[in-house]
Amino acid sequence: MGQYFLGAMLMCGEAPFQEDKVQGKWLLEAAKKAGIEDAGRLLESLYKEMTTEEAVAMLKKSSRKLFWLDLWESIKKPF
């Protein structure tokens, strides 16, 4: 999941990272191979020429999904 988020941030040039489309694409491809569906969707969208705002919106949506997944996992763990 970290490859997806870092790759997306590099593709969009999100702070604190500068834009690096080569490294970003490599990380997104690795995340896609690892089974992260959002990485595949982001790559498809980027190939279709997505605006930076659209890419950021997709990243934020994935962040929310990850938050709820982390919350669910913490609830499932025994105290």
N, C-alpha and C positions, 0 to 999 in steps of 0.2 A: 504494500500500500504506500510505503514511503517513496518508492520509485515513481509511482503515479503522481503524488503530490509535488515532489521535487521537479519532476519532468514538466508538469503543467506550469509550475512557477517559473521555470527557466524559459519555457516557450513564450510565456506572456511577459516576462521581465518583471515579475512581482517582487516587491521589496522583501528581503534585503538582497535579492539576486539581480544581476544584470541579465538581459536577454541573451540566451545561448541556445539557438534553435537546434543545433547539431546534438549537443549533449541532452537537451530536453527531449528530442525525438528518440534518441537512443534509450533513455530511461522509460519513456512511455511504451516503446516497443517491448522492453524487458518486462514491464508491468503487465502488458497485454498477454505476453507468453506465460506469465505467472497466473493468469486467470482473472485479472482485474478488468471487469467488463467496462467500467467507466473509462479506462485507458483506451480501449478499443474504440469506444464512441467518440472520445476526444480526438483521437488520431483521424478517424473518418471525417469529423467536422473540420479539423485543421486542413485536411486535404481538399475540402470543399471551400476553402478560404473563409474562415470564420473571423469575425472582428475580435479584437482584444476583449471588449466588453462581454461578448458572448462566451468566450473561453473562461473569463473570470467568473461569470455566472455559473458555468458548469462546474468549475472548481469549488465554488461556495456550496453548491448543491451536494457535491460529493463529500465535502467537509461535514455538512449536517448529517448525512447518512452515516459517516464514520463516528460522529459524536454519539448518535443513538445506538449504534452497534457496540461501542465501548461501554456505554451506560448499561446496556442489556447484559453484556458479558460480566460486568462487575456485580450486577444483581444476581446472576446465576451462581457466582462463586460463593461457597460457604464461608461464613465468617470465622 
